[in-house]
Amino acid sequence: MIRLSRALNAWGTPEFSAILVQEIEQLTIDQLPLQQGLSTGSHALDNRLRAMIISVADEGNCIRAKAGIFYTGIIAGCSCMDDPTPLNEESEYCEVQLDIDKATAGTMVVLLAE
């Protein structure tokens, strides 16, 4: 489970959203559901990951944030010498819900349907 400790420590301050964005942008493809959020590509990349906070709510035991994730994906071919599929990067976007536990900073990330 990922822990967003800096975001939890900033909860209730004006810096919360900026710190949450920084922490999300440092996560890897293994920690975010980017592969499941693909719309045009077949393989998600975690380079140039950018996040924006859409909404934040206090849900009692957790902080619930909705974030948009901008990232890239590729359409991977068979990598054969005569494979006509180019490895061009495609822009991707998905929305996720992050539930940050107020006691532990443990965070569950769920892909949201658009």
One Martini backbone bead per residue (centre of mass of N, CA, C, O) as a GRO file, in nm:
protein
  114
    1MET     BB    1   0.099   0.035   0.020
    2ILE     BB    2   0.054   0.355  -0.001
    3ARG     BB    3   0.213   0.666   0.124
    4LEU     BB    4   0.085   1.007   0.207
    5SER     BB    5   0.240   1.185   0.435
    6ARG     BB    6   0.268   1.477   0.334
    7ALA     BB    7  -0.032   1.522   0.280
    8LEU     BB    8  -0.134   1.465   0.562
    9ASN     BB    9   0.040   1.691   0.702
   10ALA     BB   10  -0.114   1.918   0.506
   11TRP     BB   11  -0.376   1.902   0.620
   12GLY     BB   12  -0.544   2.218   0.629
   13THR     BB   13  -0.367   2.352   0.417
   14PRO     BB   14  -0.275   2.538   0.139
   15GLU     BB   15  -0.058   2.299   0.044
   16PHE     BB   16  -0.203   2.029  -0.008
   17SER     BB   17  -0.245   2.007  -0.320
   18ALA     BB   18   0.054   2.038  -0.402
   19ILE     BB   19   0.159   1.793  -0.240
   20LEU     BB   20  -0.023   1.581  -0.368
   21VAL     BB   21   0.081   1.614  -0.653
   22GLN     BB   22   0.375   1.542  -0.594
   23GLU     BB   23   0.317   1.253  -0.490
   24ILE     BB   24   0.176   1.143  -0.739
   25GLU     BB   25   0.420   1.208  -0.945
   26GLN     BB   26   0.607   0.982  -0.781
   27LEU     BB   27   0.463   0.761  -0.885
   28THR     BB   28   0.405   0.450  -1.022
   29ILE     BB   29   0.273   0.216  -1.232
   30ASP     BB   30   0.237   0.014  -0.979
   31GLN     BB   31   0.052   0.242  -0.806
   32LEU     BB   32  -0.117   0.287  -1.065
   33PRO     BB   33  -0.409   0.263  -1.295
   34LEU     BB   34  -0.294   0.310  -1.598
   35GLN     BB   35  -0.348   0.059  -1.766
   36GLN     BB   36  -0.666   0.067  -1.715
   37GLY     BB   37  -0.682   0.384  -1.839
   38LEU     BB   38  -0.664   0.325  -2.121
   39SER     BB   39  -0.765   0.450  -2.463
   40THR     BB   40  -0.519   0.402  -2.700
   41GLY     BB   41  -0.327   0.226  -2.577
   42SER     BB   42  -0.128  -0.078  -2.453
   43HIS     BB   43   0.101   0.092  -2.286
   44ALA     BB   44   0.208   0.219  -1.996
   45LEU     BB   45   0.361   0.521  -1.885
   46ASP     BB   46   0.564   0.706  -1.623
   47ASN     BB   47   0.631   0.934  -1.795
   48ARG     BB   48   0.523   1.246  -1.752
   49LEU     BB   49   0.364   1.274  -1.496
   50ARG     BB   50   0.039   1.425  -1.431
   51ALA     BB   51  -0.145   1.626  -1.191
   52MET     BB   52  -0.488   1.687  -1.073
   53ILE     BB   53  -0.711   1.845  -0.868
   54ILE     BB   54  -1.065   1.820  -0.832
   55SER     BB   55  -1.115   1.692  -0.533
   56VAL     BB   56  -1.197   1.740  -0.173
   57ALA     BB   57  -1.263   1.528   0.124
   58ASP     BB   58  -1.403   1.479   0.438
   59GLU     BB   59  -1.447   1.124   0.567
   60GLY     BB   60  -1.323   1.121   0.860
   61ASN     BB   61  -1.087   0.873   0.830
   62CYS     BB   62  -1.064   1.025   0.547
   63ILE     BB   63  -0.916   1.137   0.248
   64ARG     BB   64  -1.085   1.248  -0.045
   65ALA     BB   65  -0.956   1.222  -0.376
   66LYS     BB   66  -0.972   1.375  -0.695
   67ALA     BB   67  -0.784   1.277  -0.992
   68GLY     BB   68  -0.593   1.378  -1.262
   69ILE     BB   69  -0.418   1.185  -1.519
   70PHE     BB   70  -0.126   1.249  -1.700
   71TYR     BB   71  -0.008   1.046  -1.976
   72THR     BB   72   0.159   0.772  -2.135
   73GLY     BB   73   0.141   0.572  -2.436
   74ILE     BB   74   0.158   0.263  -2.621
   75ILE     BB   75   0.174   0.080  -2.926
   76ALA     BB   76   0.250  -0.245  -2.913
   77GLY     BB   77   0.427  -0.462  -3.078
   78CYS     BB   78   0.646  -0.732  -3.172
   79SER     BB   79   0.946  -0.625  -3.252
   80CYS     BB   80   0.989  -0.664  -3.537
   81MET     BB   81   1.156  -0.569  -3.810
   82ASP     BB   82   0.863  -0.570  -3.991
   83ASP     BB   83   0.709  -0.389  -3.802
   84PRO     BB   84   0.465  -0.127  -3.859
   85THR     BB   85   0.458  -0.045  -3.564
   86PRO     BB   86   0.476   0.227  -3.398
   87LEU     BB   87   0.639   0.397  -3.103
   88ASN     BB   88   0.423   0.600  -3.024
   89GLU     BB   89   0.320   0.841  -2.826
   90GLU     BB   90   0.033   0.869  -2.615
   91SER     BB   91  -0.215   1.042  -2.487
   92GLU     BB   92  -0.331   1.031  -2.146
   93TYR     BB   93  -0.638   0.980  -1.937
   94CYS     BB   94  -0.731   0.980  -1.585
   95GLU     BB   95  -0.934   0.888  -1.303
   96VAL     BB   96  -0.894   0.916  -0.944
   97GLN     BB   97  -0.918   0.767  -0.620
   98LEU     BB   98  -0.814   0.891  -0.297
   99ASP     BB   99  -0.760   0.717   0.015
  100ILE     BB  100  -0.660   0.876   0.314
  101ASP     BB  101  -0.543   0.776   0.601
  102LYS     BB  102  -0.528   0.955   0.903
  103ALA     BB  103  -0.342   0.748   1.072
  104THR     BB  104  -0.128   0.622   0.823
  105ALA     BB  105  -0.139   0.719   0.502
  106GLY     BB  106  -0.283   0.513   0.369
  107THR     BB  107  -0.346   0.436   0.013
  108MET     BB  108  -0.617   0.424  -0.199
  109VAL     BB  109  -0.650   0.333  -0.550
  110VAL     BB  110  -0.906   0.432  -0.791
  111LEU     BB  111  -1.059   0.383  -1.077
  112LEU     BB  112  -1.251   0.593  -1.278
  113ALA     BB  113  -1.527   0.638  -1.445
  114GLU     BB  114  -1.617   0.849  -1.725
   0.00000   0.00000   0.00000
